[in-house]
Amino acid sequence: MNQTLLRELRLEKQRTLRRLEPAIGGMEPLGDGPELTTEAITYEMASRTRAISAGGIGAIHQMVNTLGLSETIDENLHLLKRHRPYFESDHVLNIAYNILCGGRTLEDIEIRRNDRAFLDALGARAIPDPTTAGDFCRRFEALDVWALMEAVNEIRKQVWQRRGPTLTDEVARIDADGTVVETDAECKQGMDFNGHKKVWGYHPLLVSLANTGEPLYIVNRSGNRPSHDGAAEVFDNAIALCRSGGFSKILLRGDTDFSLTRNFDRWDEAGVRFVFGYDANPLLKSIAQDVPEAEYAELVRGAEAAFERVERAKQPRVKEAIVANREYLNIRLESEDIAEFEYKPARAKKTYRMVVVRKNLVEERGQIHLCDKVRYFFYVTNDPDMTAREVVAEANQRCNQENLIAQLKDGVRALHSPVNSLEANWAYMVIASLAWSLKAWFALLLPACNLWVDRHEAELEEVLRMDFRTFLNNFMLIPAQVIRTGRRLVFRLLAWRPRLHVMARLLSAI
């Protein structure tokens, strides 16, 4: 590890803490006015010094080169007949790096393209402009997008294997869900009306690895396609990817749309476990009603168990009070019970465990008790070892994929449609989501020293679960002077961030 860099980071931390220490607990004003003062400001253009606002891009670019991502993309993806001068990897990384530098749209590439210091940081004479980036996306066909995803997944497996048994000895939890990408455009090929959301757009399928929060596959589809359309084939690809990456235990998870019963038997025979939500059809409801009351047990959620017998001060329920005072119709959860039974889906030859959660509800209006209601939720699994409560917990934890979808939509802005066709927008989604994968690899490649293993593992988990904007502000958007000296390219950091020692550990590892 670069001891000089670490020493400078520690000194800067001490200087910052010394400056902030008098403010702890409050301090007297410096004058009669507020703390944020106004002074005469003059702007000047530096004649010799060149700096970039995203100094962390150097660490990402070094990581990409170490992993061989550029070479793998160029070997698998062949879209350009001539390279003048850009290769396929140049176009892919150009879009991903724009996002990692805080860009929100393809047009933001123009800022990077006209920044000489940024070009020096990447060792490039020039980078593609926004119109060229859009034209590159329009060159993709479906097979090309799959080739790009497989190229990225080759590097993903390499990262998993570097992480070793601490990752691959876990159960690989593969989640799937669909999300609607809305558009107001009139001429985007492949878009359609989504009857569920009542909007026009696309309906991409996301299959991700819950262990690391990485998007394994994104499949763009027309807006009117159901969530499960094509999901079985993508699940199979994800299973093969995880097994070749070192995982031996696989668990598939999804909501009721992904209970693809015709695939249950072959997944079970292949040693793949699954937990899916299941539609509460009349037959299942009648079976659940016939289960003896003695077989139902109270369902205690994980949070309830953690705080059992712990007295906590509770904040007043503002919404609950408003609903009661205005006499709105209110359906309140009274309790939950859980049971299980064997069930054979119509398209399967085997029977599987069906776990039922019975929610006992109270319907109220103001202070008046109207009636009691019961609703049933079903979960199907082929795992013989999990308890019924663990099955429900796995199904509920799958909902964390909604956070990943939110990050890809609003943080990375990968799930958007900036170009004019289904395949072109699919290609953009995959390329832009690479920025999130690079963030995950940043975390997974962090080494852990034996003396500080607990602290280093906690830092790894913190970076892995970090929001994208938080990651940018902590590790990417750091002003840095870019200096070419001899055969070295030096990034001289011009600001301090509390977590920069984490990036220093990554640089030592790569």
C-alpha positions as CSV (number, residue, x, y, z in Angstrom):
1,M,0.0,0.0,0.0
2,N,1.2,3.6,-0.8
3,Q,2.3,4.6,2.7
4,T,3.0,8.2,1.6
5,L,-0.6,8.6,0.4
6,L,-2.0,7.1,3.6
7,R,0.2,9.4,5.7
8,E,-1.1,12.5,3.8
9,L,-4.7,11.3,4.2
10,R,-4.2,10.9,8.0
11,L,-2.7,14.4,8.2
12,E,-5.5,16.0,6.2
13,K,-8.0,14.2,8.4
14,Q,-6.3,15.6,11.6
15,R,-6.3,19.2,10.1
16,T,-10.0,18.8,9.2
17,L,-10.9,17.5,12.7
18,R,-9.0,20.4,14.3
19,R,-10.9,22.9,12.3
20,L,-14.3,21.4,13.1
21,E,-13.6,20.6,16.8
22,P,-14.5,24.1,18.1
23,A,-17.9,23.8,16.4
24,I,-18.8,20.7,18.4
25,G,-21.4,21.8,20.9
26,G,-21.6,25.3,19.3
27,M,-19.3,28.3,19.3
28,E,-19.7,32.1,19.4
29,P,-20.3,34.0,16.1
30,L,-17.3,35.6,14.5
31,G,-19.2,38.8,14.0
32,D,-22.7,40.2,13.9
33,G,-23.7,38.3,10.7
34,P,-24.1,34.6,9.7
35,E,-21.3,32.1,9.3
36,L,-21.6,32.0,5.5
37,T,-19.9,35.3,4.7
38,T,-19.7,37.1,1.3
39,E,-16.5,38.5,0.0
40,A,-15.3,39.9,-3.3
41,I,-14.8,36.9,-5.7
42,T,-12.6,36.9,-8.8
43,Y,-12.4,34.0,-11.3
44,E,-9.1,33.2,-13.1
45,M,-8.2,30.6,-15.6
46,A,-5.1,28.5,-14.6
47,S,-2.6,28.7,-17.4
48,R,-0.5,25.6,-16.4
49,T,-2.4,23.6,-13.9
50,R,-5.0,21.2,-15.2
51,A,-7.5,19.3,-12.9
52,I,-10.6,17.2,-13.2
53,S,-13.6,17.1,-10.9
54,A,-13.8,13.3,-10.9
55,G,-10.4,12.2,-9.6
56,G,-11.7,8.8,-8.7
57,I,-12.0,7.8,-12.3
58,G,-8.3,7.0,-12.3
59,A,-8.8,4.2,-9.8
60,I,-11.8,2.8,-11.8
61,H,-9.8,2.9,-15.0
62,Q,-6.9,1.2,-13.4
63,M,-9.3,-1.5,-12.1
64,V,-10.8,-2.0,-15.6
65,N,-7.3,-2.4,-17.1
66,T,-6.2,-4.8,-14.4
67,L,-9.3,-7.0,-15.0
68,G,-8.9,-7.0,-18.8
69,L,-12.5,-5.7,-19.4
70,S,-11.6,-3.8,-22.5
71,E,-9.9,-6.8,-24.2
72,T,-12.8,-9.1,-23.3
73,I,-15.4,-6.7,-24.8
74,D,-13.4,-6.3,-28.0
75,E,-13.0,-10.1,-28.3
76,N,-16.8,-10.7,-27.9
77,L,-18.4,-7.7,-29.5
78,H,-17.9,-6.9,-33.2
79,L,-20.0,-4.0,-34.4
80,L,-17.5,-1.7,-36.2
81,K,-15.9,-2.6,-39.6
82,R,-13.2,0.0,-39.1
83,H,-11.7,1.5,-36.0
84,R,-11.3,5.3,-36.6
85,P,-9.9,5.3,-34.0
86,Y,-12.4,3.9,-31.4
87,F,-12.8,0.2,-30.6
88,E,-16.0,-1.2,-29.2
89,S,-14.6,-1.1,-25.7
90,D,-13.9,2.7,-26.1
91,H,-17.6,3.3,-26.8
92,V,-18.8,1.1,-23.9
93,L,-16.5,2.6,-21.3
94,N,-17.1,6.1,-22.6
95,I,-20.8,5.8,-21.7
96,A,-20.1,4.0,-18.3
97,Y,-17.4,6.5,-17.3
98,N,-19.7,9.5,-18.1
99,I,-22.1,8.1,-15.5
100,L,-19.3,7.5,-13.0
101,C,-18.2,11.1,-13.4
102,G,-21.7,12.4,-12.5
103,G,-23.2,12.5,-16.0
104,R,-26.9,12.0,-16.3
105,T,-27.5,12.0,-20.0
106,L,-25.6,11.1,-23.2
107,E,-25.2,14.9,-23.8
108,D,-23.0,15.2,-20.7
109,I,-20.3,13.3,-22.6
110,E,-19.6,16.6,-24.4
111,I,-18.3,18.1,-21.2
112,R,-15.8,15.2,-20.7
113,R,-14.9,15.3,-24.4
114,N,-13.8,19.0,-24.2
115,D,-11.8,18.5,-20.9
116,R,-8.1,18.1,-21.8
117,A,-7.3,16.9,-18.2
118,F,-10.0,14.2,-18.4
119,L,-8.5,13.0,-21.7
120,D,-5.1,12.9,-20.1
121,A,-6.5,10.9,-17.2
122,L,-7.7,8.2,-19.6
123,G,-4.6,8.4,-21.8
124,A,-6.8,9.2,-24.8
125,R,-6.4,11.7,-27.6
126,A,-10.2,12.0,-27.8
127,I,-13.4,10.2,-26.8
128,P,-16.6,9.7,-28.9
129,D,-19.1,12.6,-28.8
130,P,-22.7,12.2,-27.7
131,T,-24.1,11.7,-31.2
132,T,-21.4,9.0,-31.9
133,A,-22.4,7.3,-28.7
134,G,-26.0,7.2,-29.7
135,D,-25.1,5.9,-33.1
136,F,-23.1,3.1,-31.5
137,C,-26.1,2.0,-29.5
138,R,-28.2,1.9,-32.7
139,R,-25.8,-0.6,-34.2
140,F,-26.8,-3.3,-31.7
141,E,-29.0,-6.2,-32.5
142,A,-30.3,-8.7,-29.9
143,L,-27.4,-11.1,-30.3
144,D,-24.9,-8.3,-29.9
145,V,-26.5,-7.2,-26.6
146,W,-26.2,-10.8,-25.3
147,A,-22.6,-10.9,-26.4
148,L,-21.9,-7.7,-24.4
149,M,-23.6,-9.1,-21.3
150,E,-21.6,-12.3,-21.5
151,A,-18.3,-10.3,-22.0
152,V,-19.1,-8.3,-18.8
153,N,-20.1,-11.5,-17.0
154,E,-16.7,-13.1,-17.8
155,I,-15.0,-10.4,-15.9
156,R,-17.7,-10.6,-13.2
157,K,-16.8,-14.3,-12.6
158,Q,-13.1,-13.3,-12.3
159,V,-14.1,-10.8,-9.6
160,W,-16.1,-13.4,-7.7
161,Q,-13.2,-15.9,-7.9
162,R,-10.8,-13.2,-6.6
163,R,-13.1,-12.7,-3.7
164,G,-12.9,-16.4,-3.0
165,P,-14.8,-18.7,-0.7
166,T,-16.1,-15.9,1.6
167,L,-18.5,-15.1,-1.3
168,T,-18.8,-18.3,-3.4
169,D,-19.5,-20.5,-0.3
170,E,-22.8,-18.7,0.2
171,V,-26.0,-19.5,-1.4
172,A,-26.3,-17.6,-4.7
173,R,-29.6,-15.8,-4.4
174,I,-30.9,-14.9,-7.9
175,D,-33.7,-12.5,-8.1
176,A,-35.9,-11.5,-11.0
177,D,-38.4,-8.8,-11.6
178,G,-39.8,-6.6,-14.3
179,T,-40.0,-2.8,-14.2
180,V,-41.7,-0.3,-16.5
181,V,-39.5,2.4,-18.3
182,E,-41.9,5.1,-19.2
183,T,-41.5,7.4,-22.3
184,D,-43.5,10.3,-23.7
185,A,-42.0,9.9,-27.1
186,E,-44.1,9.0,-30.2
187,C,-41.6,7.3,-32.4
188,K,-39.6,4.8,-30.3
189,Q,-39.7,1.5,-32.0
190,G,-40.8,-1.4,-29.8
191,M,-42.6,0.6,-27.1
192,D,-46.2,-0.3,-26.2
193,F,-48.9,0.5,-23.7
194,N,-48.5,-1.1,-20.3
195,G,-51.9,-1.9,-19.0
196,H,-50.8,-2.3,-15.3
197,K,-49.1,1.1,-15.0
198,K,-51.2,2.8,-17.7
199,V,-48.2,4.3,-19.4
200,W,-46.3,3.9,-22.7
201,G,-42.8,2.6,-22.7
202,Y,-40.7,-0.6,-22.3
203,H,-40.9,-3.4,-19.8
204,P,-37.3,-4.7,-19.1
205,L,-36.6,-7.8,-17.1
206,L,-33.9,-7.6,-14.5
207,V,-32.2,-10.7,-13.1
208,S,-29.7,-9.9,-10.3
209,L,-27.5,-11.5,-7.7
210,A,-28.8,-10.5,-4.3
211,N,-25.5,-11.4,-2.6
212,T,-23.6,-8.5,-4.3
213,G,-26.5,-6.4,-5.7
214,E,-25.1,-6.9,-9.3
215,P,-27.4,-6.9,-12.4
216,L,-26.5,-10.1,-14.1
217,Y,-28.9,-9.8,-17.1
218,I,-31.2,-7.0,-18.4
219,V,-33.6,-8.0,-21.2
220,N,-35.6,-5.1,-22.8
221,R,-39.1,-6.0,-23.9
222,S,-42.1,-4.2,-25.3
223,G,-44.2,-2.3,-22.7
224,N,-47.2,-4.7,-23.0
225,R,-45.2,-7.9,-22.2
226,P,-45.9,-9.7,-18.9
227,S,-43.2,-9.6,-16.2
228,H,-42.3,-13.3,-16.6
229,D,-41.9,-13.2,-20.4
230,G,-38.7,-15.0,-21.2
231,A,-37.7,-15.2,-17.5
232,A,-37.1,-19.0,-17.5
233,E,-34.3,-18.8,-20.1
234,V,-32.7,-15.9,-18.3
235,F,-32.9,-17.8,-15.0
236,D,-31.1,-20.7,-16.7
237,N,-28.3,-18.3,-18.0
238,A,-27.9,-16.9,-14.5
239,I,-27.7,-20.4,-12.9
240,A,-25.0,-21.4,-15.4
241,L,-23.1,-18.1,-14.8
242,C,-23.2,-18.5,-11.0
243,R,-22.1,-22.1,-11.1
244,S,-19.2,-21.4,-13.5
245,G,-18.3,-18.5,-11.2
246,G,-17.8,-20.8,-8.2
247,F,-21.2,-20.9,-6.5
248,S,-22.4,-24.5,-5.8
249,K,-25.7,-23.6,-4.1
250,I,-28.4,-21.7,-6.0
251,L,-31.7,-20.2,-4.9
252,L,-34.1,-18.6,-7.3
253,R,-36.5,-15.9,-6.0
254,G,-39.4,-14.0,-7.5
255,D,-43.0,-12.8,-6.9
256,T,-46.1,-14.6,-8.1
257,D,-45.5,-13.8,-11.8
258,F,-42.3,-15.9,-11.7
259,S,-43.9,-19.1,-10.4
260,L,-43.1,-20.8,-13.7
261,T,-44.5,-24.2,-12.7
262,R,-43.5,-26.0,-15.9
263,N,-39.9,-25.4,-15.0
264,F,-40.1,-26.6,-11.4
265,D,-39.3,-30.2,-12.0
266,R,-36.2,-29.7,-14.1
267,W,-34.9,-27.0,-11.7
268,D,-35.5,-29.4,-8.8
269,E,-33.7,-32.2,-10.6
270,A,-30.7,-29.9,-11.3
271,G,-30.3,-29.2,-7.6
272,V,-31.6,-25.6,-7.9
273,R,-33.7,-24.4,-5.0
274,F,-36.4,-21.8,-5.4
275,V,-38.8,-19.6,-3.4
276,F,-41.6,-18.0,-5.4
277,G,-44.8,-16.2,-4.5
278,Y,-47.9,-18.0,-5.7
279,D,-51.3,-16.7,-6.8
280,A,-54.0,-17.0,-4.2
281,N,-56.4,-19.0,-6.4
282,P,-59.7,-20.3,-5.1
283,L,-58.3,-23.9,-4.8
284,L,-55.4,-22.8,-2.6
285,K,-57.7,-20.7,-0.5
286,S,-60.0,-23.6,0.1
287,I,-57.1,-25.8,1.1
288,A,-55.8,-23.2,3.4
289,Q,-59.2,-22.8,5.1
290,D,-59.3,-26.6,5.6
291,V,-55.9,-26.7,7.3
292,P,-56.7,-27.5,11.0
293,E,-56.3,-24.5,13.3
294,A,-53.8,-26.4,15.4
295,E,-51.4,-26.5,12.5
296,Y,-51.3,-22.7,12.2
297,A,-48.6,-20.9,14.3
298,E,-48.2,-17.2,14.9
299,L,-45.7,-15.6,12.5
300,V,-43.1,-13.6,14.3
301,R,-41.2,-11.3,11.9
302,G,-37.4,-10.9,12.3
303,A,-37.7,-7.3,13.5
304,E,-40.3,-8.3,16.1
305,A,-38.1,-11.1,17.4
306,A,-35.1,-8.8,17.6
307,F,-36.9,-6.3,19.8
308,E,-38.9,-8.8,21.8
309,R,-39.1,-7.8,25.5
310,V,-37.3,-4.5,24.8
311,E,-39.2,-1.4,25.8
312,R,-38.9,1.3,23.3
313,A,-40.3,4.8,23.2
314,K,-42.7,5.0,20.2
315,Q,-43.4,8.0,18.1
316,P,-47.1,8.9,17.8
317,R,-48.7,7.4,14.7
318,V,-49.6,10.6,12.8
319,K,-51.1,8.9,9.8
320,E,-53.2,6.5,11.9
321,A,-54.6,9.4,13.9
322,I,-55.6,11.3,10.8
323,V,-57.3,8.3,9.3
324,A,-59.3,7.7,12.5
325,N,-60.3,11.4,13.0
326,R,-61.5,11.8,9.5
327,E,-63.3,8.4,9.5
328,Y,-61.5,7.0,6.5
329,L,-62.0,3.3,5.8
330,N,-59.0,1.7,7.5
331,I,-57.9,-2.0,7.1
332,R,-55.5,-2.8,9.9
333,L,-53.3,-5.9,10.4
334,E,-54.2,-7.6,13.6
335,S,-52.0,-10.7,13.5
336,E,-50.4,-13.2,11.2
337,D,-50.4,-17.0,11.2
338,I,-48.4,-19.5,9.2
339,A,-48.8,-23.1,8.1
340,E,-47.7,-25.3,5.2
341,F,-49.0,-28.3,3.1
342,E,-47.9,-30.3,0.1
343,Y,-49.2,-29.1,-3.3
344,K,-48.8,-30.3,-6.8
345,P,-49.0,-27.5,-9.5
346,A,-50.9,-28.4,-12.6
347,R,-47.8,-28.2,-14.9
348,A,-45.5,-30.1,-12.5
349,K,-45.2,-33.8,-11.9
350,K,-43.9,-33.5,-8.3
351,T,-45.4,-32.1,-5.2
352,Y,-43.8,-29.1,-3.5
353,R,-44.0,-27.3,-0.2
354,M,-46.7,-24.6,-0.1
355,V,-46.3,-22.1,2.8
356,V,-49.4,-20.1,3.6
357,V,-49.5,-16.8,5.6
358,R,-52.9,-16.0,7.0
359,K,-53.3,-12.3,7.6
360,N,-56.0,-11.4,10.1
361,L,-57.3,-8.0,9.3
362,V,-59.7,-5.6,11.0
363,E,-61.8,-3.2,9.0
364,E,-62.6,0.1,10.8
365,R,-64.1,3.5,10.1
366,G,-63.1,6.0,12.7
367,Q,-63.7,4.3,16.1
368,I,-66.3,1.9,14.7
369,H,-65.3,-1.8,14.1
370,L,-66.9,-2.9,10.9
371,C,-65.8,-6.5,10.4
372,D,-62.9,-8.9,10.4
373,K,-61.3,-10.1,7.2
374,V,-58.8,-12.8,6.3
375,R,-56.3,-12.7,3.4
376,Y,-54.0,-15.5,2.3
377,F,-50.5,-15.3,0.8
378,F,-48.8,-18.3,-0.6
379,Y,-45.1,-19.2,-1.2
380,V,-43.9,-22.3,-3.0
381,T,-40.5,-23.9,-2.5
382,N,-38.6,-27.1,-3.1
383,D,-36.2,-26.5,-0.2
384,P,-36.6,-29.3,2.4
385,D,-34.4,-27.7,5.0
386,M,-35.8,-24.2,5.5
387,T,-38.5,-23.7,8.1
388,A,-41.7,-22.1,7.0
389,R,-40.7,-18.8,8.6
390,E,-37.4,-18.9,6.7
391,V,-39.3,-19.4,3.4
392,V,-41.4,-16.3,4.1
393,A,-38.2,-14.4,5.1
394,E,-36.5,-15.3,1.8
395,A,-39.6,-14.2,-0.1
396,N,-39.7,-10.9,1.7
397,Q,-35.9,-10.3,1.3
398,R,-36.4,-10.5,-2.5
399,C,-38.1,-7.2,-2.2
400,N,-34.7,-5.6,-1.7
401,Q,-34.3,-5.9,-5.5
402,E,-36.7,-3.0,-5.7
403,N,-33.9,-0.9,-4.2
404,L,-31.6,-2.0,-7.0
405,I,-34.2,-1.1,-9.6
406,A,-34.6,2.3,-8.0
407,Q,-30.8,2.8,-8.1
408,L,-30.6,1.8,-11.8
409,K,-33.5,4.1,-12.6
410,D,-32.7,7.2,-10.6
411,G,-29.1,6.9,-9.5
412,V,-27.3,5.4,-12.5
413,R,-30.2,6.3,-14.9
414,A,-29.5,3.0,-16.7
415,L,-33.2,2.1,-17.0
416,H,-34.0,4.9,-19.4
417,S,-34.6,5.1,-23.2
418,P,-32.5,7.8,-24.7
419,V,-32.4,6.4,-28.3
420,N,-34.9,5.3,-30.8
421,S,-35.4,1.5,-30.9
422,L,-35.9,-1.4,-28.6
423,E,-32.5,-2.9,-29.2
424,A,-30.7,0.4,-29.0
425,N,-32.3,1.2,-25.7
426,W,-31.6,-2.3,-24.5
427,A,-27.9,-1.8,-25.4
428,Y,-27.9,1.5,-23.5
429,M,-29.4,-0.1,-20.4
430,V,-26.7,-2.8,-20.4
431,I,-23.9,-0.4,-21.0
432,A,-25.1,2.1,-18.4
433,S,-25.7,-0.6,-15.8
434,L,-21.9,-1.4,-16.2
435,A,-21.3,1.7,-14.0
436,W,-23.2,0.0,-11.1
437,S,-21.2,-3.2,-11.7
438,L,-17.9,-1.3,-11.6
439,K,-19.0,0.1,-8.2
440,A,-19.7,-3.4,-7.0
441,W,-16.4,-4.6,-8.2
442,F,-14.7,-1.7,-6.5
443,A,-16.1,-3.1,-3.2
444,L,-15.5,-6.8,-3.9
445,L,-11.8,-6.3,-4.8
446,L,-11.0,-4.5,-1.5
447,P,-8.4,-6.5,0.4
448,A,-8.7,-7.3,4.1
449,C,-5.7,-7.2,6.4
450,N,-5.6,-9.9,9.0
451,L,-5.1,-7.4,11.8
452,W,-8.1,-5.3,10.7
453,V,-10.3,-8.0,9.1
454,D,-13.6,-7.0,10.8
455,R,-13.1,-3.3,10.0
456,H,-12.2,-4.0,6.4
457,E,-15.1,-6.4,5.9
458,A,-17.5,-3.8,7.3
459,E,-16.1,-1.2,4.9
460,L,-16.5,-3.6,2.0
461,E,-20.2,-4.2,2.9
462,E,-20.7,-0.4,3.3
463,V,-19.4,0.3,-0.2
464,L,-21.3,-2.6,-1.7
465,R,-24.6,-1.5,-0.3
466,M,-23.9,2.3,-0.8
467,D,-26.3,4.4,-2.9
468,F,-24.8,5.4,-6.3
469,R,-24.9,9.1,-5.6
470,T,-23.2,8.5,-2.2
471,F,-20.5,6.4,-3.9
472,L,-19.9,9.2,-6.4
473,N,-19.5,11.8,-3.7
474,N,-17.2,9.7,-1.6
475,F,-14.9,8.1,-4.2
476,M,-15.4,9.7,-7.7
477,L,-16.1,13.4,-7.5
478,I,-12.8,14.3,-5.9
479,P,-11.0,17.2,-7.6
480,A,-7.5,16.1,-8.8
481,Q,-4.6,17.5,-10.7
482,V,-3.5,15.3,-13.6
483,I,0.3,15.4,-14.2
484,R,2.3,13.5,-16.7
485,T,5.9,13.1,-15.3
486,G,8.4,10.7,-16.9
487,R,6.5,7.4,-17.5
488,R,3.9,8.0,-14.8
489,L,0.5,9.5,-14.7
490,V,0.0,11.2,-11.4
491,F,-3.4,12.1,-9.9
492,R,-2.7,14.8,-7.3
493,L,-5.8,14.9,-5.1
494,L,-6.9,18.5,-4.3
495,A,-9.5,17.6,-1.6
496,W,-9.9,15.2,1.2
497,R,-12.8,12.7,1.7
498,P,-13.3,10.7,4.9
499,R,-13.3,7.4,3.0
500,L,-10.3,7.9,0.8
501,H,-8.3,5.4,2.7
502,V,-10.7,2.7,1.3
503,M,-9.7,3.7,-2.3
504,A,-6.1,3.6,-1.3
505,R,-6.6,-0.1,-0.3
506,L,-8.2,-0.8,-3.6
507,L,-5.2,0.7,-5.5
508,S,-2.8,-1.4,-3.5
509,A,-4.9,-4.6,-4.5
510,I,-4.9,-3.9,-8.2
